[in-house]
């Protein structure tokens, strides 16, 4: 066995060991996010052959179904649980690392190894590996798509790449970005290389992916009269968005450019600065770099970053770090390539590179342990939801803001965002008006979490968790004619509409 094969075997064993350890930590993770709860609940419904026409936030059901479907399969084999869903996410994370290694190894084994360690250095990636969101799965499909694009040599490989890119849209809508980026990149590459065969196969892959994506868009138009695709949602208001919600959203997301600290939090400080040097190097030495996967990774990263900054500045994009997960593998590959070039240029630079690799492993493991010990929702909030599950009719409609957890812990539907009078309900002192408004929407119970109350209602786009107000709490609690307190603990109160 030659040296390179030995290194490869050792590294694969390393990935298996760290994968097993992270899967163990996933089973210990009590954290439950809103989206996570919704995807898991949808997985259970699919398992029971119940894919409702409306999603868990009360909107037309446009939730990408691939990962909930994946949960349903695993639930059927191992039972429905939060731990199983988290293990699925961890598996996608390990597969992402593996394909980053495979893609880098096509250039040089050290590119693969360096790229994996850089990805582990991005704590955002490790954190979401242990949480059942769809962001790590879309990162996997992003690198898998790139791997298959790099393998395109004939119609068969082009069709396979197109199918995978199309499926990525059903994992998370940002998969559409991969298809559009490939389309644009194909034309740029053709202008540079004049390779008609490669251009033809890339375009074939793009057409197949867009055709698959269009099935979902056409389905939404036919069922709900709106495409419900990320591009349409950005440029045209969704018909399910309440007037008060859309009007005040732009005010909260005032035009601005995210600062250095924001991007350091997304990518990590070391990867952020490495990205700058890597991209500059690739641009300067572009005539000597004949590797399409590196250029496409660089192109995808820059394009996604620029568009995100522009949309954020135009108050069209919610500032959420996990949305960048789709380009983290690409960035890791670009930086792994740069580190390999540094290593080959001057051997003594390993003195710098090795500490980075050691620190990346340490950072990833500590992030994973920290995630496994984090609990987003306090015990008394879960106790309140459990009370609702055990003491209210199954068809009860709950007026509260956390739809995912309401369905996960209480198995009840919630309603709040579509209350057209919501701003007035939060600010009025007229309890009769509140009662009549909520009754109009067939609301049975109110659940208020005191720990996240605000002085005034806060628009959800701001990513601040407080939405209900102190004024609302005081108004309904003091009206015993219309509202009956049925349960309360340290930070939560449940009222029944009389």
N, C-alpha and C positions, 0 to 999 in steps of 0.2 A: 504493500500500500504506500503510495507516494505521500509526500508531506502535505500537499493540498487536500487530499482525501482524508487524511488523519485530522486535520484542522476542521474540515467540514463535519465529520462524524462527532467530534468533541462539541462543536457548536450546536449541532442538532440535539445532542443529549442535554446541553445547557437549556435550550428552548423547551424541551420536554419537562425538565425539572422545574423551571420557573413557571411553566404553564400549570403543572400539577399544584404547585404552591399557591398560585393565584386563584385557581379553582377552589382550593380549600378556603382561602380568604373570602371568596365570593359567597360561600355558604354561611360565613360568619357575619356578613354585612347586613346590618339592620336598616340602613338608609333606604328610604322609599321616596322617590320623586314623583311629581304629579304625572308627567308623561309616562314614566315607568309603570305607575299603577294602571294607567289607561291601556297601555299596550298589553300588559299581563291580563287584564280583565277581558280585553278583546280576544286574546288567545284562548281564554277559557270559553268564551262564547262561540268561537269558531270550532273548538273541540266539541261543543254541544250542537253543532250545525246551526248556529244562530248568529248570522252576520247581519246585524240590524241595519235599517236604512238610514239611521242617524248615529253619529258618533257619540263619544262620552262627554263631549262638551255641549251637546244638544244641537250641533250643526249637521248638515248633510254628511253622511259617512264617506269622507274622502281620505280617511286615514290610510296611509300606505299599508297594505295587508301582509307583506312578505314575512316580516319578523314575527308578528302575532301568529301567523300560520306556522312558522317555525316553532314558536312556543307551544302551539297546539299539538304538534307532533311529539315534542319532548314531554309535554304533560301527559299524553296518552301512554308513553312508555314508562315514565318515572313518577307520575303524579303531579298535580298542580301545586306549585309552591313558588315563593319568591326566590328561594335558593336555586331552583332549577332554571328559572329565567335568567338569573345572574350568571350562572354557569354557561348558559348559551352565549351571553355577551362576552364572557371571558374566552370562550372557544374562538369566537370571531376575532378577538384581540390577538390570540396566539397565532391564528392563521394569517392575520395581517403581518405580524412579525416574520412569519415563515416566508410569505410571498415577497416581502421586502428583501429578505435574504436571497431568495431565488433570483429576483430581478437584478439585485446588485451583483450576484455571483456570475451572471451572464457577462458582466464586464470584467470583474476580478473578485475573488473570494473575499478580499479585504474590503471591497466596496460593500458587499453584502453584510459583513460583520459590523463595519463602522455604521452603516445605515440603521441596522437594528438597534444598536446602542444609542444612536441619536434619537430614535423614536422613543425609546425607553426614557430618555432624558426629558422628554416633554411630559410633564406630570399630568397634564390634561388627559392625555391618552391613557395612562395607567389608571387614573381615577375612574374614567368611564368604562374601562375594561371590567370593572367590578359592579357596574350599575346597568340595569336592563333598559337602557335607552337604545335608540337606533343609530346613534352617532358612531360607535365603533364598528358596527356592521357596515355602515356606508363607507367608512375608511377602508374596510376590507374589500368591498366591491370596487372602490377607487383604485387600489393597488392591483387587484385582480384584473381589472379592465386594462390597466397599463401593461401588465404582464402579457395579456392576450394580444394587445395592440402590437407589442414588440415581437410577437410570434407570427404576425400576419404575413403570409407568403403566397396564399392562394385563396380561392373563393370560400373553401370550407373553413379556414381559420378566420376569415373576415366575417363570415356568418356567425361563428361562435362568439367572437369579440362583440359584434353588434347585439346579440342576444343578452350577453352578460351586462353590457352597458344599459340596455333597455330594462332589464330586471332591476338594476340599481335604482331606477326611478320608483319602483314599488317597495324599495327599502326605505328610502327617504327622497323627497321630491328634488333635493339638490342633485340627484343623479342626472337630471336633465342638463345640468351644467357640464358634465363630462361629455355628453353627446354633442352639445353645441361647441365646446372647446375643441373636440376632435374635428368637427366640421371646419372651423376656422383654421386650425392648425394644418389640416390637409391642404388647404389652398396656399398657406404660407410656405409649407414644405415644397409644394409643387413649383412655386415661383423660384425657390432657391435651388432645388435639386433637378427639376424637370424630369422626375421619374414617373412616367405615366402609369406603370403597373402598380406602384405603391399608392399613387393617388387614387387609382381606380378601386383598389381594395379598401382603402381608408374610407372613401365615399360610400362604398357598399356597406361597410360596418355602420357608418353613421346613419344611412337610410333605414337599415333594419332596426337600429336602436330607436330612432325617432318614430318609426311605424309602430313599434311595441308601446312606446310611451303615449302615442296618440290614442290608443285604445282607451286608456284611463281618462284622458281629456275629453274624448267624444262621449264616453259613458257619463261623465259628470254633466256635460252640456245637455244630454238627452234627459237625464234624471232630474237635474237641479237647475238647468238653464244657465250654468256658469262653469268655466273650465276648471276652476280650483287647481290651478298650477302655479308654482311659485312666481313665474314671470308675470302672469295675469294679476296675481294678488298684489304684486309690488306696484304695478302701473294703474290698475283699476280697482276700486273698492269692491270688496266682496259683498254680495247682497245679504249675507247673513250677519254682517257687521252692524251692530246697532248704531244709530245716528250719533248718539252721545259718545260712543266708543271711538268712532272714526274722527269726529270733530276735534276731540281733545287729545287724540294720540299724537298729532303733529306738534301740538304745543309742548308735550312732554319731551318728545325727541327733537329738541331744537337743533338746527343745523350746526354741526361741529365736526372736528376731525379727532378721532381717538388718539391719545398720546402714547408715548413710548412705553409707559408702564402698562397700558392695556395690552399691547402686543407682546411685551415681556411675559405677561400673565398667561397669554394664549400659547405662545411657542416655547417659553422658557428663555431666560436671559442669554445663556450660552448659545442655544440654537438660533436665537434672533440675530446675534452678531455674526455667527457662522454663516447664516443665510446671506447676509450682506456680502461677505468676502467670497462665498461660493458663487453667487450670481454674477458678481463682477468678474471673477476668474473665468467662468464659462463664457461670458460675453467677450472678454478680451481674447481668449484662446479658441474662439468658436470655429476657426478654420481647421484647427487640428483635432477637434472633437467630432468624431463621426458616429456618435451614439444617439439614435433618435429618442430613446427612452429618457435620456438625461435632458435633452432639449424640450421634449414634451412635458416632463415633470416641471422644468423651470417655467415654461410657458403657462402651464396650468396654475401653478402657484402664483405667479405674478398677475395673471388675468383675474383669478378669484380674489386676490387681495385688493387690487385696484377697484374692481367692481364693488366689493364690500365697503371700501372706504367712501366711494362716491355715493352709494346708497345710504350709508350711515350719515354722511354729511347732508344729504337731502332729506333726512328724517324718514327714510323709506325702509329701514332695516333695524330690527331689534338688536341691540348690542349683546349678543350671547356668544361666549367663547366657544361653546361646543359646535357651533355652526362651521367652524374652521377645521373640524376633524377630517373632513373629506380631503384636505390637501396636506395633512400632516405626514402621511407616508411619502408623498412626492417630495416634500421638503427634506425629509430624512434621507432620501435617496440622493438628492442633489448635494447635501452636505457630506454624506458618506463618500461620494465620488470625489469631492474636494479634499477630504482628509486623506484619501488614498493617493491623490496626486501629490499632496504635501509629503507623505511618507516616502514616495518614490523619488521625490526631488531631493530631500535631505533626510537620511536615515535617523539623524539625531532628533528630528522633530517628533519621533515616537515618545520622547521624554515629555512632550506636551500632550500628545494624543492619548497615551495610556491613562494618565490621571483623569482625562475627560470620560473615558470609557468606564473606569472604576466608579467615578462619581455618578455617572448615569445609572448604573446598576443600583447603587446605594439610594439615589433619589427615587427610582422607580419602586423599590421595595418599601421604603419608608412611606411613600405616597399610598401604596396599596394597603399597608397596615393601618395608616390613618383613615383611609376610606372605610375599611372594615369595621372601624370603631366609631364611625359617625352615624348619628341617628337624626334625621331631619325633623321628624314630627315627634314631639314629646309624648310620653306615656299617657298623660291625662287627656290629650287630644284624641288619641286612639281609643281610650276608655269611653269618651263621649260618643264616638262613632260606633263602637261596639254596643253601647246602650241603644242607639238608634236601631241597629240591626236586630236586637233582641226584643224591642218594645214598641215598634211602630209597624203599621201595615206595610206589606211588601210594595204597594203602589204609592207610598208616600213620596211627595216631591219636597226636597229639602232646599231651603234658601241658604246657600253657603257658597264660598268661592272656590273650594278645592274639589273639583269634580272627580279627578282621578282617585283620590283617597276616599272620597265619599262612596264611590262604587266599589273600591277594593275592600275597605274595612267594614262598611255598612251595607253594601249591596243595595243601595238606593240611588235613584236619579237625583241630580241637583239642578238648580236653575238660578241664574242671577244676571249673567251678562246680557241676555235678551230682554231683560226688564227695561222697557223704553224709558220708564220714569226713574231709572236707577239714581241719577244725580240728585233728584228731588227727594227720593226716599232716604238717601243718606244725609241730607242736610235739613229736612223739615223737622219741626217739633210737633206737627199735627199727626198724632198716632192713628187717628181714624183714617186719614189719607193713606198711611202706610198699610194699614190692615186691608182696606178696600183694594188697593193696588195689588198686593200679594195674593189676595183671594181671587182677583181677576185672572191670575196666572195659575190658579189651582195649587198654590203652595200650601203645604200642610204644616211644616215645621221650619223653624229658624235655628241654625247652628252658628254661634258666634265664638270665635277664638279670640279671647281678650288680648293675648300676647302679641297680636299683629294688627290691632286697631290703629286707625290714623285719626288725626285731628280733622282732616277732610278726606274724602275718598280719593284714592290714588289710581291713576289709569294703569291697567295691567301691562301695557307696552313698556312701562318704565322698569319692569322686572323687580319692583318693590312689592313684597308680599302683602302689605297691608292694603285692604280695599274698603272694608266696612269701617264705620266711624264710631267714636265714643258717643257722639250725638245720637246716632241710630240706636246704640245699645241702651242708653239712658231712656230714650223715648219709649221703646217697646217694653222695657222692664217695668216702667212705672204705669203702664196701661194694663191693669189686671182685668179690665172688661173684655179686651180683645185678644190678649196674649197670656198664656198660662205657662209659668216656668215649670217644666217637667223634669229637668235634670240640670245639675251644675256641679262643677268641681273647681279646683284651684283657678284654672284659666279658661274654662269653657262653660257656656250656658246654652241650653236647648229650650226653646219656647214653642208651644203648640198654638196655632191659630184657632181661637175658640169658634 
